[in-house]
Amino acid sequence: MKVIVFDIWGDYGHFRKFYTTSSPLTFSFPPPPTIAGMLGAIYGTDKGSNEYLKLFGYHECRTALRILIPIKKVRMGLNHVETRGKNLKFPMSDKNLKPRTQIRTELIKSPHFRIYVSHRDEKVFQRLCENIKNHKSFFSLSLGLSELLADFKYIGLYEAIEISNGEAVEITTPVVVDNLLERNIVIECGKRYFSEKIPIIMNQDRVVEKYEEVIFEPDGKTLMARLKSYFTLENGENIAFF
């Protein structure tokens, strides 16, 4: 299996948790549907039909992620402007509507991630690889919100070998709990262990069809775990796809 690897980073990131409303909280890293959106922006998928959720969805594309800089979350107020006024030239003309409101929002400061991607369609994969190598994207790349612009850099194209021997190995990516052999994480000193429930599969109507609990080390350190399946890259990294 071929896996393309690239880094993505920015000043701030926000990947909204599904259960938050008035005070949005963020996942610690972009879940698979968000990564699919990033790949769609680089590849150039149709925005109107949410084509990226099919082309780079779970059944066509496998993704993994590595935390490169320790996760640090901050909160700040974001101004939201009301645009529902009756006057098209002056959308805030309706006296019954407040012109703007400030929402306290949780953000990731200086997010920096490494993305691993494999695809079933060779033509799609080749085009994606060319765009990443040439630092080319069809739409502006962002980290969750359109205002939070991101940059990216090609790292490499590697051959990956799947291993299912059940031995404990160091994994550089977050691990889906369902992929663990009897929840077998080896606890090590000097490491922290967090878990979050993230969306894994989202259809083109933006309805989440599957959630999974994921374990990760927020400082970007490896996890020692026994997995049902993981992949070893040519550069020696062991990764687990979502």
C-alpha positions in Angstrom: 0.0 0.0 0.0 1.2 3.5 -0.8 0.8 6.2 1.8 1.4 9.9 1.2 2.5 12.0 4.2 2.2 15.8 4.6 2.2 18.3 7.4 -0.5 20.9 8.0 -0.3 23.8 10.5 -1.7 27.2 11.3 -2.1 29.9 14.0 -5.3 28.5 15.4 -7.7 25.5 14.8 -11.2 24.7 15.7 -12.8 21.3 15.1 -16.2 21.6 16.8 -17.5 18.9 19.1 -20.9 17.6 18.1 -22.5 18.1 21.5 -21.6 21.7 22.1 -23.9 24.6 21.1 -23.6 28.1 22.7 -20.0 27.8 23.8 -18.3 25.6 21.1 -15.6 23.2 22.2 -13.0 21.7 19.9 -11.6 18.2 19.4 -7.9 18.0 20.0 -7.2 17.2 16.4 -9.2 17.1 13.1 -11.4 14.0 12.9 -11.6 12.0 9.6 -14.5 14.0 8.0 -12.5 17.2 8.6 -9.4 15.6 7.1 -11.5 14.6 4.1 -12.5 18.3 3.7 -8.8 19.3 3.7 -8.0 16.6 1.1 -11.0 17.9 -1.0 -9.7 21.4 -0.9 -6.3 20.2 -2.1 -7.8 17.9 -4.7 -10.6 20.2 -5.9 -13.9 18.5 -5.2 -17.3 20.0 -5.7 -18.4 22.0 -2.6 -22.1 22.1 -3.4 -22.6 18.3 -3.1 -20.1 17.7 -0.4 -18.3 15.4 -2.8 -15.2 15.2 -0.5 -17.2 13.2 2.0 -17.6 10.4 -0.6 -14.3 10.7 -2.5 -12.2 10.8 0.7 -14.6 9.1 3.0 -14.0 6.0 5.1 -14.9 3.5 2.4 -12.5 5.0 -0.3 -9.8 6.6 1.7 -7.8 5.7 4.9 -6.3 8.4 7.0 -4.2 8.7 10.1 -2.8 11.6 12.0 0.2 12.5 14.2 0.3 15.3 16.7 3.6 17.2 16.1 3.2 20.0 18.7 1.6 19.5 22.1 -2.1 20.4 22.1 -2.8 23.7 23.8 -6.4 25.0 24.0 -7.4 28.6 24.5 -10.7 30.4 24.6 -11.6 33.7 23.0 -14.6 35.6 21.9 -15.5 35.5 18.2 -17.9 38.1 16.7 -20.8 36.7 14.7 -22.5 39.3 12.4 -26.3 39.0 11.9 -27.1 38.7 8.2 -30.9 38.0 8.2 -32.2 41.6 7.8 -35.0 42.3 5.3 -32.9 44.9 3.4 -30.5 43.1 1.0 -28.1 46.0 0.9 -28.2 46.5 4.7 -28.8 43.0 6.2 -28.7 44.3 9.8 -31.5 46.8 9.2 -34.1 44.7 11.1 -34.5 46.5 14.5 -35.6 43.3 16.1 -32.2 41.7 15.4 -29.0 42.4 17.3 -26.3 43.5 14.8 -23.7 41.1 16.2 -23.1 38.7 19.1 -19.9 37.4 20.6 -19.5 33.7 21.1 -16.9 32.3 23.6 -15.1 29.7 21.5 -12.4 27.1 22.3 -9.5 27.0 19.9 -6.3 25.0 19.5 -3.3 27.3 19.5 -0.5 26.7 17.0 -1.8 23.4 15.8 0.6 21.3 13.8 -0.3 17.8 12.5 1.1 15.2 10.2 -1.4 13.5 7.9 -1.1 10.0 6.4 -3.4 9.2 3.4 -4.0 6.1 1.3 -6.7 5.8 -1.4 -8.3 2.9 -3.2 -8.5 4.7 -6.6 -5.0 5.0 -8.1 -5.9 8.0 -10.3 -7.4 10.0 -7.4 -4.3 9.1 -5.3 -1.9 10.2 -8.0 -3.6 13.5 -8.6 -3.7 14.2 -4.8 0.0 13.3 -4.5 0.9 15.7 -7.4 -1.0 18.6 -5.8 0.6 18.0 -2.4 4.1 17.7 -3.9 3.6 20.9 -5.9 2.0 22.8 -2.9 -1.1 23.3 -5.0 -4.7 23.5 -3.7 -8.0 24.4 -5.5 -9.5 26.1 -2.4 -8.1 27.8 0.6 -7.0 25.3 3.2 -8.2 25.9 6.8 -8.2 24.2 10.2 -11.9 23.8 10.9 -13.2 27.3 10.3 -12.7 29.3 7.1 -11.1 32.1 9.0 -8.4 29.8 10.4 -6.2 29.5 7.3 -3.5 26.8 7.2 -0.4 25.9 5.2 0.9 22.5 4.3 4.1 20.7 3.2 4.9 17.5 1.5 6.9 15.0 3.6 7.1 11.8 1.5 5.5 8.9 -0.3 6.0 5.6 1.5 5.2 1.9 1.1 3.2 0.6 4.0 3.0 -3.0 5.3 0.1 -4.2 7.4 1.0 -6.1 10.5 -1.4 -8.1 12.7 0.9 -10.1 15.1 -0.6 -8.7 18.3 2.8 -7.6 19.7 3.2 -4.4 21.6 4.7 -1.7 19.4 5.1 2.1 19.5 2.4 3.8 17.5 2.9 7.5 16.5 -0.8 8.1 15.8 -4.0 8.2 17.9 -5.5 4.7 18.3 -9.2 3.7 17.8 -10.3 1.8 20.9 -12.0 -0.8 18.8 -8.6 -1.6 17.2 -7.1 -2.5 20.6 -6.7 -6.1 21.7 -8.7 -6.2 24.9 -8.1 -2.4 25.4 -4.4 -3.2 25.7 -2.5 0.1 26.1 0.9 -0.2 28.0 0.9 2.7 30.5 4.4 4.4 30.5 5.8 7.0 32.9 6.1 10.6 31.5 3.1 10.2 29.2 -0.5 11.3 29.4 -3.4 9.4 28.0 -6.5 11.2 26.8 -9.6 9.8 25.0 -12.3 11.5 22.8 -15.3 10.3 20.9 -14.9 11.5 17.4 -16.9 11.1 14.1 -15.5 8.5 11.8 -18.0 8.2 8.9 -20.1 11.2 7.7 -22.3 10.9 4.6 -22.8 13.6 1.9 -25.9 15.0 3.8 -23.4 15.7 6.7 -25.0 13.1 8.9 -22.6 11.2 11.1 -23.0 7.4 10.6 -20.3 6.2 13.0 -18.5 7.5 16.0 -15.5 5.9 17.7 -13.6 6.4 20.9 -9.9 7.3 20.3 -6.9 7.3 22.7 -4.0 9.7 22.1 -1.1 11.3 23.8 -1.7 15.1 23.7 2.0 16.0 23.7 2.6 14.0 20.5 4.5 11.1 22.2 4.0 7.6 21.0 1.6 5.0 22.4 2.8 1.5 23.3 -0.1 -0.7 22.3 -1.2 -4.1 21.1 -3.4 -3.7 18.1 -5.5 -5.9 15.9 -3.9 -4.2 12.9 -1.3 -1.4 12.2 0.9 -0.3 9.4 4.7 0.1 9.2 6.1 2.7 6.8 9.5 2.5 5.1 10.8 5.2 7.4 10.1 3.0 10.4 7.0 4.7 11.7 4.1 2.6 13.0 0.7 4.1 12.3 -2.9 3.1 12.9 -5.6 4.4 10.5 -8.9 5.7 11.9 
